[in-house]
C-alpha cells in the first residue's frame, strides 16, 4: 500500500524514540543492553552512515524539529531557536495530529525550556509506569505524533542508577538497558493495539560520549568537537511502506523532518526544510555536516574545546576550528586519532605529501603509495574542504545579517581553511618530549630523544596560538 492510498483511508501515526547518548560505538560495546532495538532493526531500514548534526542534545533535537542546523547560529550559545522554519511537531499539530512529548528523567529541573516553541509541552516523570500509562492514553487520539525521550543514559542523569551499578561500564550499560526496555514496552503496546502497521517509527541517537580520548576537556564528555565517534549514531526507520535492510547512504539529522512528512503522506509540507532532504527520495546527499557550538559562539578554552564544524562523507571527515584543519579517515580511524594533514602541507593545488625526516617502517610504504598513486585522498580532501568552507561561509553570512553593528561577532575566520592544525604533530611522530631513561636488566640505559623539549615548547605555543 502506498503512502497516498494509506493516508486517504487511515492516516499514519508517528513515534519518535530518542536514543539519548547512544552512538554506534555504544550500541556495539553493549549489544546485550539492546535486545528490543536489535529486534526492531531486523524488520526496519537501518542507516549505517547517519551522522548527527550536533554533539549535544538540544542542538540535535532542534536540527530534527526544524530541518536545519542553524537555529542557534546567531546567538552566543544554546538559545531559543530562531524559528526560520516551522517545527515538525508544530506542522503536524496544524495538520490535525495529537502531538505529545514524553520524558523519563531522574532530575527535577524543567525539561527543554528553550525549545518550548518547537516541541509540545514536555510531560516528564521519574516513574516508567507513569510514562507507559501516559503513552497508552496519548495513542487514544489519532492520528498521533509522540516523541519519547528517556534521559537516564545521559552521563549526568544516570548517576541516579549508581547505587545499583558495580562500575562505570555497568552503569552505562544498565542505563542503556533501561532505555531499551522502554522501547520494547511501547512497541509491544502498539502491537497489542493493532497500531504497529499504521505507525511510522523513528529511533535515532543524538550523540555519543568521548571518555577523554581527545583530552580531558575539564571532564566534558559531549558538546566537544564533532569527531565521528560522537556524531556517528544509529538511525532506524520502521514503516510499512519502507523495505527493511541496511542503507549505507549518507544521512543527517536535518533530513528527518522532511522524511517524516513524506512517510506520513504530507510531503508537500516538507518544502520549507531547505537544508534537509527526505531519505525516501533520490539523490542522496554527498556530505553531512555537524558542529558542536553555534556559529557565533566563541571557543571555550577553559574546557579546551574549540567551536568546530565538520564535513563528513562515507570515508573521511574534515573539521575546521580556530586551530585550523583536521582530516581523518573515519573508516580506518573510527576514533579520529590520526590527523592525516600531519603528513601534508597545503598548497595552491591542494595537498603535497611531506617527506618524513625519520626512517619509516615498510608498512608505511603501501599507505604512501596509495596516497600518491591516483589522488583519491587529495580529491576527497578538496571536495570536503570546498563543501565545508561554503557551509561555514553561509553560516557567517547568516549571523552577520542578523546582528547590529553593536553586537559582537564571534564567527570563524575563513582563513582557518588555509591552515593545518599542527597541534600534537610532534607527539604524533614520537618526539614531543624526552623519554625517561629505561633500565633493562642486562642492558645499558637508553638515551632520551634529542630535541624533545623543543617539541614540547612548540606544542605549548600551538595551544596558545589556538586560543
VOPAGU-2260 file (C-alpha; in pm, 1 decimal, decimal comma):
REM VOPAGU-2260
SITE   aa  ch    i         X         Y         Z
SITE  UNK   A    0       0,0       0,0       0,0
SITE  UNK   A    1     141,6     339,0     -94,6
SITE  UNK   A    2     154,1     631,8     146,0
SITE  UNK   A    3    -106,7     827,0     -54,0
SITE  UNK   A    4    -353,7     537,3     -56,0
SITE  UNK   A    5    -297,8     470,3     311,9
SITE  UNK   A    6    -344,0     836,3     408,1
SITE  UNK   A    7    -675,8     854,2     222,3
SITE  UNK   A    8    -808,7     566,3     431,8
SITE  UNK   A    9    -631,4     593,6     765,2
SITE  UNK   A   10    -359,9     845,5     840,8
SITE  UNK   A   11     -36,4     706,2     974,2
SITE  UNK   A   12      84,6     787,7    1323,5
SITE  UNK   A   13     437,5     888,4    1421,1
SITE  UNK   A   14     653,4     765,5    1708,9
SITE  UNK   A   15     995,5     921,7    1757,2
SITE  UNK   A   16    1214,2     735,7    2006,4
SITE  UNK   A   17    1515,9     939,0    2115,4
SITE  UNK   A   18    1819,1     721,3    2198,7
SITE  UNK   A   19    1989,6     955,4    2442,7
SITE  UNK   A   20    2372,2     939,1    2439,9
SITE  UNK   A   21    2372,0     631,6    2214,2
SITE  UNK   A   22    2624,1     629,4    1931,5
SITE  UNK   A   23    2716,1     326,4    1719,9
SITE  UNK   A   24    3017,0     280,2    1944,7
SITE  UNK   A   25    2791,3     236,6    2249,4
SITE  UNK   A   26    2549,8      11,5    2064,3
SITE  UNK   A   27    2843,4    -209,4    1966,0
SITE  UNK   A   28    3005,2    -202,7    2309,5
SITE  UNK   A   29    2685,4    -306,2    2493,3
SITE  UNK   A   30    2493,7    -529,4    2248,1
SITE  UNK   A   31    2330,7    -721,2    2531,0
SITE  UNK   A   32    2166,2    -398,0    2651,6
SITE  UNK   A   33    1962,7    -350,1    2332,4
SITE  UNK   A   34    1759,6    -665,4    2254,3
SITE  UNK   A   35    1445,4    -472,1    2156,1
SITE  UNK   A   36    1633,6    -224,3    1937,7
SITE  UNK   A   37    1813,9    -509,5    1760,8
SITE  UNK   A   38    1481,7    -682,9    1704,7
SITE  UNK   A   39    1337,8    -362,7    1559,6
SITE  UNK   A   40    1642,2    -324,2    1334,1
SITE  UNK   A   41    1579,6    -668,3    1182,7
SITE  UNK   A   42    1248,5    -550,3    1036,0
SITE  UNK   A   43    1342,1    -187,7     964,6
SITE  UNK   A   44    1569,8      21,1     747,4
SITE  UNK   A   45    1896,5      86,0     929,4
SITE  UNK   A   46    2111,9     379,4     822,1
SITE  UNK   A   47    2476,3     291,7     884,4
SITE  UNK   A   48    2609,8     624,9     755,8
SITE  UNK   A   49    2387,0     854,0     959,2
SITE  UNK   A   50    2561,1    1143,9    1133,7
SITE  UNK   A   51    2405,7    1371,5    1391,3
SITE  UNK   A   52    2406,4    1742,4    1308,4
SITE  UNK   A   53    2544,7    1829,1    1652,5
SITE  UNK   A   54    2730,6    1690,2    1951,7
SITE  UNK   A   55    2471,7    1797,3    2210,2
SITE  UNK   A   56    2111,9    1701,9    2278,2
SITE  UNK   A   57    1932,1    2034,4    2238,0
SITE  UNK   A   58    2110,3    2115,7    1913,6
SITE  UNK   A   59    2027,5    1768,9    1779,3
SITE  UNK   A   60    1658,6    1799,6    1872,9
SITE  UNK   A   61    1645,3    2142,9    1711,0
SITE  UNK   A   62    1801,2    2008,8    1390,2
SITE  UNK   A   63    1546,1    1726,3    1389,8
SITE  UNK   A   64    1247,2    1951,5    1451,7
SITE  UNK   A   65    1342,0    2240,2    1221,7
SITE  UNK   A   66    1515,5    2050,2     942,8
SITE  UNK   A   67    1821,6    2276,3     956,7
SITE  UNK   A   68    2136,0    2316,0    1167,0
SITE  UNK   A   69    2130,5    2693,3    1203,8
SITE  UNK   A   70    1855,0    2773,9    1450,4
SITE  UNK   A   71    2104,1    2876,8    1722,9
SITE  UNK   A   72    2372,9    3020,4    1497,4
SITE  UNK   A   73    2312,0    3390,7    1553,8
SITE  UNK   A   74    2323,7    3354,7    1933,2
SITE  UNK   A   75    2631,1    3325,2    2150,5
SITE  UNK   A   76    2526,3    2980,1    2268,1
SITE  UNK   A   77    2226,0    2749,5    2304,1
SITE  UNK   A   78    1919,2    2972,1    2290,7
SITE  UNK   A   79    1559,6    2967,8    2177,0
SITE  UNK   A   80    1554,1    2853,6    1812,8
SITE  UNK   A   81    1521,2    3135,8    1563,4
SITE  UNK   A   82    1217,6    2977,2    1402,9
SITE  UNK   A   83    1348,3    3018,4    1048,8
SITE  UNK   A   84    1147,1    2710,2     965,6
SITE  UNK   A   85     839,6    2580,3    1143,4
SITE  UNK   A   86     899,2    2290,3    1377,8
SITE  UNK   A   87     794,2    1946,1    1256,9
SITE  UNK   A   88     560,9    1892,1    1551,7
SITE  UNK   A   89     401,2    2233,9    1500,9
SITE  UNK   A   90     341,4    2138,1    1138,0
SITE  UNK   A   91     188,7    1806,5    1245,6
SITE  UNK   A   92     -35,9    1974,5    1502,0
SITE  UNK   A   93    -162,7    2210,6    1233,9
SITE  UNK   A   94    -226,8    1906,9    1012,6
SITE  UNK   A   95    -456,8    1758,7    1277,2
SITE  UNK   A   96    -219,1    1537,8    1474,1
SITE  UNK   A   97    -238,1    1490,7    1850,7
SITE  UNK   A   98     119,2    1577,1    1949,4
SITE  UNK   A   99     298,2    1479,0    2271,1
SITE  UNK   A  100     647,1    1488,1    2420,2
SITE  UNK   A  101     705,8    1233,1    2697,8
SITE  UNK   A  102    1022,9    1233,3    2904,5
SITE  UNK   A  103    1163,7     992,6    3163,5
SITE  UNK   A  104    1415,0    1162,5    3389,3
SITE  UNK   A  105    1560,4    1148,1    3738,4
SITE  UNK   A  106    1604,1    1526,6    3755,3
SITE  UNK   A  107    1351,9    1782,2    3874,6
SITE  UNK   A  108    1456,2    2074,5    3654,3
SITE  UNK   A  109    1226,8    2193,2    3371,7
SITE  UNK   A  110    1283,1    1994,2    3056,4
SITE  UNK   A  111    1399,2    2177,8    2741,0
SITE  UNK   A  112    1250,3    2519,7    2821,0
SITE  UNK   A  113    1438,5    2685,7    2532,4
SITE  UNK   A  114    1267,2    2450,3    2286,1
SITE  UNK   A  115     917,7    2520,2    2418,1
SITE  UNK   A  116     804,8    2676,8    2088,1
SITE  UNK   A  117     943,5    2384,2    1886,0
SITE  UNK   A  118     800,1    2088,6    2075,4
SITE  UNK   A  119     477,5    2008,4    2261,8
SITE  UNK   A  120     466,3    2076,3    2634,6
SITE  UNK   A  121     703,6    1826,3    2792,4
SITE  UNK   A  122     540,0    1575,3    3023,9
SITE  UNK   A  123     809,1    1425,2    3249,5
SITE  UNK   A  124     826,5    1166,4    3524,6
SITE  UNK   A  125    1076,2     955,3    3716,9
SITE  UNK   A  126     840,2     656,6    3709,1
SITE  UNK   A  127     840,4     439,3    3397,6
SITE  UNK   A  128     496,4     300,3    3480,1
SITE  UNK   A  129     357,7     654,2    3470,2
SITE  UNK   A  130     521,4     720,9    3134,0
SITE  UNK   A  131     386,8     399,3    2985,2
SITE  UNK   A  132      42,1     489,0    3118,8
SITE  UNK   A  133      65,4     832,3    2959,7
SITE  UNK   A  134     169,1     674,3    2630,0
SITE  UNK   A  135    -134,6     446,7    2634,1
SITE  UNK   A  136    -358,8     747,2    2693,4
SITE  UNK   A  137    -197,4     960,7    2422,4
SITE  UNK   A  138    -242,0     697,9    2149,6
SITE  UNK   A  139    -618,2     701,7    2203,0
SITE  UNK   A  140    -643,0    1017,0    1992,0
SITE  UNK   A  141    -546,0     954,7    1631,5
SITE  UNK   A  142    -355,6    1035,6    1432,5
SITE  UNK   A  143     -89,1    1086,5    1697,6
SITE  UNK   A  144     269,7    1209,8    1685,9
SITE  UNK   A  145     460,2    1120,9    2004,3
SITE  UNK   A  146     822,3    1194,1    2092,1
SITE  UNK   A  147     969,6     980,5    2372,8
SITE  UNK   A  148    1294,3    1077,7    2541,3
SITE  UNK   A  149    1449,7     874,0    2821,0
SITE  UNK   A  150    1717,2    1095,2    2974,8
SITE  UNK   A  151    1867,9     827,8    3201,7
SITE  UNK   A  152    2159,2     730,1    2971,3
SITE  UNK   A  153    2284,0    1090,5    2988,8
SITE  UNK   A  154    2605,2    1091,3    3189,5
SITE  UNK   A  155    2474,6    1345,7    3442,9
SITE  UNK   A  156    2137,3    1181,3    3489,7
SITE  UNK   A  157    2235,0     816,2    3516,5
SITE  UNK   A  158    2402,4     882,8    3849,5
SITE  UNK   A  159    2053,9     804,4    3982,5
SITE  UNK   A  160    2127,6     440,6    3895,5
SITE  UNK   A  161    2474,8     445,1    4051,9
SITE  UNK   A  162    2370,7     263,4    4374,2
SITE  UNK   A  163    2275,3     -36,1    4159,8
SITE  UNK   A  164    2592,7     -47,5    3947,5
SITE  UNK   A  165    2928,7    -209,9    4015,2
SITE  UNK   A  166    3134,3       4,9    3773,9
SITE  UNK   A  167    3100,7     293,7    3530,6
SITE  UNK   A  168    3069,5      39,1    3247,5
SITE  UNK   A  169    2794,6    -140,6    3435,6
SITE  UNK   A  170    2620,8     191,4    3499,6
SITE  UNK   A  171    2625,8     297,8    3134,1
SITE  UNK   A  172    2522,0     -44,8    3008,5
SITE  UNK   A  173    2240,7     -56,4    3263,2
SITE  UNK   A  174    2108,5     285,2    3163,4
SITE  UNK   A  175    2105,9     171,8    2800,2
SITE  UNK   A  176    1916,0    -143,0    2900,8
SITE  UNK   A  177    1655,5      70,0    3078,2
SITE  UNK   A  178    1604,4     274,8    2761,8
SITE  UNK   A  179    1577,3     -39,0    2551,2
SITE  UNK   A  180    1321,1    -184,7    2790,7
SITE  UNK   A  181    1108,4     127,9    2747,4
SITE  UNK   A  182    1135,8      94,2    2369,6
SITE  UNK   A  183    1022,5    -267,2    2393,0
SITE  UNK   A  184     729,3    -168,1    2612,9
SITE  UNK   A  185     590,5      97,2    2378,6
SITE  UNK   A  186     638,6    -124,3    2073,2
SITE  UNK   A  187     450,1    -402,7    2249,0
SITE  UNK   A  188     164,2    -164,1    2328,2
SITE  UNK   A  189     139,1     -60,2    1963,8
SITE  UNK   A  190     149,0    -424,8    1859,5
SITE  UNK   A  191    -127,4    -527,4    2102,0
SITE  UNK   A  192    -342,7    -231,9    1996,0
SITE  UNK   A  193    -301,7    -323,0    1629,2
SITE  UNK   A  194    -132,9      12,6    1560,4
SITE  UNK   A  195     214,7    -101,6    1461,6
SITE  UNK   A  196     136,0    -125,2    1089,9
SITE  UNK   A  197     -10,7     224,4    1091,9
SITE  UNK   A  198     276,0     390,4    1280,5
SITE  UNK   A  199     597,7     529,4    1139,5
SITE  UNK   A  200     875,2     474,8    1394,5
SITE  UNK   A  201    1195,2     679,0    1400,6
SITE  UNK   A  202    1460,6     569,4    1651,5
SITE  UNK   A  203    1770,8     785,3    1646,9
SITE  UNK   A  204    2074,3     868,6    1858,0
SITE  UNK   A  205    2154,8    1230,1    1935,1
SITE  UNK   A  206    2526,1    1195,7    2018,1
SITE  UNK   A  207    2780,1     972,7    2184,8
SITE  UNK   A  208    3027,1    1036,1    2465,7
SITE  UNK   A  209    3402,7    1079,1    2442,9
SITE  UNK   A  210    3571,9     937,7    2751,1
SITE  UNK   A  211    3873,6    1167,1    2719,3
SITE  UNK   A  212    4025,9    1007,1    2411,2
SITE  UNK   A  213    4085,1    1359,1    2274,7
SITE  UNK   A  214    4192,0    1518,3    2601,8
SITE  UNK   A  215    4035,0    1561,9    2942,7
SITE  UNK   A  216    3826,2    1866,4    2835,8
SITE  UNK   A  217    3771,5    1951,7    3202,6
SITE  UNK   A  218    3565,1    1633,7    3231,0
SITE  UNK   A  219    3325,3    1714,5    2943,8
SITE  UNK   A  220    3205,8    1406,0    2754,6
SITE  UNK   A  221    2999,7    1556,3    2473,8
SITE  UNK   A  222    2945,7    1900,8    2330,9
SITE  UNK   A  223    3310,9    1888,9    2229,6
SITE  UNK   A  224    3441,8    1892,3    1872,5
SITE  UNK   A  225    3236,7    1680,3    1627,8
SITE  UNK   A  226    3465,4    1380,6    1598,5
SITE  UNK   A  227    3283,3    1098,1    1422,5
SITE  UNK   A  228    3258,0     869,3    1730,6
SITE  UNK   A  229    3039,3    1141,1    1883,0
SITE  UNK   A  230    2814,1    1204,0    1582,9
SITE  UNK   A  231    2801,9     861,7    1414,3
SITE  UNK   A  232    2479,3     747,1    1574,7
SITE  UNK   A  233    2204,7     494,3    1496,9
SITE  UNK   A  234    1906,6     578,2    1279,8
SITE  UNK   A  235    1630,8     319,6    1238,8
SITE  UNK   A  236    1313,2     378,7    1038,1
SITE  UNK   A  237    1027,5     132,6    1067,5
SITE  UNK   A  238     735,7     186,2     832,0
SITE  UNK   A  239     504,2     -49,1     648,0
SITE  UNK   A  240     597,1     121,0     320,4
SITE  UNK   A  241     973,7     110,5     373,9
SITE  UNK   A  242    1168,3    -203,9     291,4
SITE  UNK   A  243    1390,4    -345,3     563,9
SITE  UNK   A  244    1766,5    -369,9     531,2
SITE  UNK   A  245    2091,4    -179,3     562,0
SITE  UNK   A  246    2111,8     160,4     390,6
SITE  UNK   A  247    2466,3     294,4     351,5
SITE  UNK   A  248    2371,6     630,5     203,7
SITE  UNK   A  249    2474,4     938,7     397,1
SITE  UNK   A  250    2202,1    1076,4     620,4
SITE  UNK   A  251    2180,5    1373,0     855,6
SITE  UNK   A  252    1955,6    1485,9    1139,3
SITE  UNK   A  253    1828,1    1771,4     923,2
SITE  UNK   A  254    1684,9    1508,2     686,3
SITE  UNK   A  255    1447,4    1362,3     944,2
SITE  UNK   A  256    1170,7    1624,9     936,9
SITE  UNK   A  257    1113,8    1603,9     558,1
SITE  UNK   A  258    1144,5    1225,9     579,1
SITE  UNK   A  259     873,0    1206,2     845,0
SITE  UNK   A  260     638,1    1427,1     645,3
SITE  UNK   A  261     683,7    1221,3     330,1
SITE  UNK   A  262     623,0     894,8     513,9
SITE  UNK   A  263     308,1    1042,1     670,2
SITE  UNK   A  264     177,0    1144,4     329,0
SITE  UNK   A  265     241,4    1515,2     393,3
SITE  UNK   A  266     538,0    1562,0     160,5
SITE  UNK   A  267     400,1    1890,9      28,3
SITE  UNK   A  268     466,1    2044,0     368,0
SITE  UNK   A  269     833,9    1943,3     359,0
SITE  UNK   A  270     933,2    2215,8     113,4
SITE  UNK   A  271    1016,6    2455,1     398,2
SITE  UNK   A  272    1305,8    2234,4     509,6
SITE  UNK   A  273    1561,6    2360,0     260,4
SITE  UNK   A  274    1860,9    2211,8     444,1
SITE  UNK   A  275    1718,1    1863,1     480,1
SITE  UNK   A  276    1626,0    1612,9     210,3
SITE  UNK   A  277    1386,0    1324,5     251,4
SITE  UNK   A  278    1567,7     995,4     287,0
SITE  UNK   A  279    1293,8     836,1      80,1
SITE  UNK   A  280    1398,7    1032,6    -227,7
SITE  UNK   A  281    1698,3    1048,2    -455,9
SITE  UNK   A  282    1967,3    1150,8    -499,6
SITE  UNK   A  283    2110,1    1120,7    -151,9
SITE  UNK   A  284    2342,7    1377,0      -0,1
SITE  UNK   A  285    2717,5    1357,2     -68,5
SITE  UNK   A  286    2821,5    1536,6     252,8
SITE  UNK   A  287    2675,4    1555,0     603,6
SITE  UNK   A  288    2761,3    1845,4     832,4
SITE  UNK   A  289    2798,6    1861,4    1207,7
SITE  UNK   A  290    2903,6    2114,7    1470,4
SITE  UNK   A  291    2948,5    2149,3    1845,2
SITE  UNK   A  292    2879,0    2520,7    1904,9
SITE  UNK   A  293    2661,3    2781,5    1736,6
SITE  UNK   A  294    2827,9    2976,1    1456,1
SITE  UNK   A  295    2853,7    3290,3    1672,6
SITE  UNK   A  296    2954,4    3107,3    1990,1
SITE  UNK   A  297    3317,2    3163,3    2095,5
SITE  UNK   A  298    3569,8    2894,6    2181,0
SITE  UNK   A  299    3573,0    2756,4    2534,0
SITE  UNK   A  300    3945,6    2746,4    2620,4
SITE  UNK   A  301    3868,3    2671,0    2986,3
SITE  UNK   A  302    3730,3    2339,7    2858,9
SITE  UNK   A  303    3996,6    2303,0    2588,8
SITE  UNK   A  304    3708,9    2298,2    2337,9
SITE  UNK   A  305    3704,7    2494,5    2014,3
SITE  UNK   A  306    3397,4    2581,8    1812,0
SITE  UNK   A  307    3425,4    2336,6    1525,2
SITE  UNK   A  308    3243,2    2242,9    1208,1
SITE  UNK   A  309    3274,3    1912,2    1024,4
SITE  UNK   A  310    3201,1    1787,8     674,3
SITE  UNK   A  311    3164,2    1410,8     656,3
SITE  UNK   A  312    3141,5    1167,2     368,7
SITE  UNK   A  313    3133,7     788,9     385,8
SITE  UNK   A  314    3507,9     752,1     443,7
SITE  UNK   A  315    3652,4    1079,9     573,7
SITE  UNK   A  316    3576,0    1379,7     791,2
SITE  UNK   A  317    3724,3    1728,5     758,8
SITE  UNK   A  318    3699,7    1952,7    1063,2
SITE  UNK   A  319    3781,4    2322,6    1099,0
SITE  UNK   A  320    3827,1    2532,7    1411,4
SITE  UNK   A  321    4035,4    2828,5    1525,7
SITE  UNK   A  322    4330,2    2589,7    1522,3
SITE  UNK   A  323    4289,1    2515,2    1152,3
SITE  UNK   A  324    4202,5    2198,3     963,6
SITE  UNK   A  325    4193,6    1836,2    1077,2
SITE  UNK   A  326    4134,7    1547,7     837,3
SITE  UNK   A  327    4054,7    1192,8     947,3
SITE  UNK   A  328    3980,6     869,6     763,9
SITE  UNK   A  329    3695,3     755,5     986,7
SITE  UNK   A  330    3659,5     417,8     813,0
SITE  UNK   A  331    4012,2     318,9     915,8
SITE  UNK   A  332    4041,7     551,6    1214,0
SITE  UNK   A  333    3694,3     547,1    1371,3
SITE  UNK   A  334    3823,4     722,7    1681,6
SITE  UNK   A  335    3968,0    1014,7    1480,8
SITE  UNK   A  336    4310,6     998,8    1642,8
SITE  UNK   A  337    4539,4    1046,5    1341,3
SITE  UNK   A  338    4514,3    1385,4    1169,5
SITE  UNK   A  339    4615,0    1291,7     814,8
SITE  UNK   A  340    4718,2    1650,1     747,0
SITE  UNK   A  341    5021,4    1594,8     969,5
SITE  UNK   A  342    5163,9    1415,8     664,8
SITE  UNK   A  343    5088,0    1700,0     423,0
SITE  UNK   A  344    5123,1    2069,3     360,4
SITE  UNK   A  345    4860,7    2286,9     196,2
SITE  UNK   A  346    4945,4    2427,8    -145,4
SITE  UNK   A  347    4752,7    2627,5    -402,3
SITE  UNK   A  348    4677,7    2295,8    -573,2
SITE  UNK   A  349    4563,8    2116,3    -258,2
SITE  UNK   A  350    4782,8    1876,1     -64,8
SITE  UNK   A  351    5152,1    1788,5    -103,2
SITE  UNK   A  352    5289,2    1488,5      81,6
SITE  UNK   A  353    5577,7    1576,8     312,1
SITE  UNK   A  354    5899,1    1380,0     329,6
SITE  UNK   A  355    5943,8    1225,8     670,1
SITE  UNK   A  356    6260,1    1331,1     849,6
SITE  UNK   A  357    6295,1     998,9    1028,0
SITE  UNK   A  358    6313,2     641,3     896,8
SITE  UNK   A  359    5979,9     482,8     818,5
SITE  UNK   A  360    5870,0     124,0     850,1
SITE  UNK   A  361    5790,1     -70,2     529,6
SITE  UNK   A  362    5426,5     -82,7     648,7
SITE  UNK   A  363    5400,1     284,1     559,7
SITE  UNK   A  364    5521,0     231,2     202,9
SITE  UNK   A  365    5186,2      86,9      98,6
SITE  UNK   A  366    4996,5     376,9     255,5
SITE  UNK   A  367    5227,2     630,2      92,9
SITE  UNK   A  368    5189,7     458,4    -244,4
SITE  UNK   A  369    4811,6     482,4    -224,3
SITE  UNK   A  370    4823,1     846,4    -122,2
SITE  UNK   A  371    5041,1     926,1    -423,5
SITE  UNK   A  372    4906,2     687,5    -686,2
SITE  UNK   A  373    4572,3     826,2    -801,2
SITE  UNK   A  374    4498,4    1138,2    -599,6
SITE  UNK   A  375    4186,7     988,5    -438,1
SITE  UNK   A  376    4272,7    1123,3     -93,8
SITE  UNK   A  377    4357,1    1466,0    -233,8
SITE  UNK   A  378    4026,1    1475,9    -423,9
SITE  UNK   A  379    3832,0    1376,3    -113,1
SITE  UNK   A  380    4004,3    1649,4      85,1
SITE  UNK   A  381    3938,8    1909,9    -185,0
SITE  UNK   A  382    3568,9    1820,1    -207,4
SITE  UNK   A  383    3518,0    1826,9     169,4
SITE  UNK   A  384    3716,8    2148,7     206,0
SITE  UNK   A  385    3508,4    2321,6     -60,6
SITE  UNK   A  386    3179,5    2199,3      85,8
SITE  UNK   A  387    3273,8    2288,1     443,9
SITE  UNK   A  388    3404,2    2634,2     354,3
SITE  UNK   A  389    3081,6    2714,2     167,0
SITE  UNK   A  390    2881,9    2580,8     462,7
SITE  UNK   A  391    3066,1    2792,4     720,1
SITE  UNK   A  392    3064,6    3099,2     494,8
SITE  UNK   A  393    2685,8    3070,5     466,4
SITE  UNK   A  394    2658,3    3048,1     844,8
SITE  UNK   A  395    2880,2    3354,5     887,5
SITE  UNK   A  396    2665,1    3549,5     641,9
SITE  UNK   A  397    2352,3    3439,0     830,0
SITE  UNK   A  398    2495,4    3564,3    1158,2
SITE  UNK   A  399    2609,6    3898,0    1014,3
SITE  UNK   A  400    2269,0    3959,8     857,7
SITE  UNK   A  401    2103,5    3923,7    1197,5
SITE  UNK   A  402    2346,2    4127,6    1406,9
SITE  UNK   A  403    2356,7    4501,7    1457,4
SITE  UNK   A  404    2683,8    4692,5    1443,2
SITE  UNK   A  405    2695,7    4698,9    1822,4
SITE  UNK   A  406    2672,6    4322,3    1857,6
SITE  UNK   A  407    2989,2    4117,7    1897,5
SITE  UNK   A  408    3069,9    3890,3    1606,6
SITE  UNK   A  409    3242,0    3566,7    1701,4
SITE  UNK   A  410    3221,6    3390,5    1363,8
SITE  UNK   A  411    3504,7    3166,1    1248,8
SITE  UNK   A  412    3772,1    3333,7    1038,3
SITE  UNK   A  413    3763,5    3166,9     695,5
SITE  UNK   A  414    4142,5    3192,8     683,5
SITE  UNK   A  415    4140,0    2883,4     904,7
SITE  UNK   A  416    4067,5    2687,5     586,3
SITE  UNK   A  417    4422,7    2772,3     475,4
SITE  UNK   A  418    4586,8    2649,5     794,6
SITE  UNK   A  419    4663,0    2297,1     911,2
SITE  UNK   A  420    4610,5    2225,8    1279,2
SITE  UNK   A  421    4963,5    2115,1    1372,1
SITE  UNK   A  422    4878,4    2074,4    1738,3
SITE  UNK   A  423    5013,9    1740,7    1856,8
SITE  UNK   A  424    5215,3    1673,2    1540,2
SITE  UNK   A  425    5547,3    1630,4    1719,0
SITE  UNK   A  426    5388,0    1394,8    1967,2
SITE  UNK   A  427    5232,2    1200,3    1679,8
SITE  UNK   A  428    5573,3    1143,8    1521,7
SITE  UNK   A  429    5725,3    1049,3    1855,3
SITE  UNK   A  430    5939,7    1347,7    1954,0
SITE  UNK   A  431    5718,4    1556,1    2180,2
SITE  UNK   A  432    5927,9    1524,5    2492,3
SITE  UNK   A  433    6233,0    1332,2    2614,5
SITE  UNK   A  434    6176,7     976,0    2719,9
SITE  UNK   A  435    6284,5     883,6    3071,7
SITE  UNK   A  436    6583,7     654,0    3083,1
SITE  UNK   A  437    6469,8     295,2    3079,8
SITE  UNK   A  438    6660,4      42,1    3284,1
SITE  UNK   A  439    6651,2    -309,4    3147,9
SITE  UNK   A  440    6830,4    -589,0    3329,4
SITE  UNK   A  441    7146,3    -674,3    3141,5
SITE  UNK   A  442    7122,0    -374,1    2905,8
SITE  UNK   A  443    7262,3     -21,9    2904,6
SITE  UNK   A  444    7025,5     267,8    2979,5
SITE  UNK   A  445    6853,8     412,0    2672,4
SITE  UNK   A  446    6922,1     770,8    2576,4
SITE  UNK   A  447    6642,7    1026,7    2559,5
SITE  UNK   A  448    6547,6    1160,5    2218,2
SITE  UNK   A  449    6725,7    1479,5    2123,2
SITE  UNK   A  450    6509,6    1784,1    2068,3
SITE  UNK   A  451    6216,1    1656,0    2267,7
SITE  UNK   A  452    6195,7    1958,3    2496,7
SITE  UNK   A  453    6180,8    2191,8    2198,5
SITE  UNK   A  454    5899,0    1982,8    2057,1
SITE  UNK   A  455    5707,6    2022,9    2382,2
SITE  UNK   A  456    5764,3    2401,3    2377,1
SITE  UNK   A  457    5640,3    2415,5    2017,3
SITE  UNK   A  458    5327,7    2222,3    2112,7
SITE  UNK   A  459    5258,3    2456,0    2402,8
SITE  UNK   A  460    5297,2    2755,4    2172,0
SITE  UNK   A  461    5049,7    2599,8    1931,1
SITE  UNK   A  462    4794,3    2570,2    2212,7
SITE  UNK   A  463    4839,4    2937,9    2296,4
SITE  UNK   A  464    4805,0    3038,5    1932,0
SITE  UNK   A  465    4489,8    2833,4    1904,2
SITE  UNK   A  466    4323,8    3023,3    2184,5
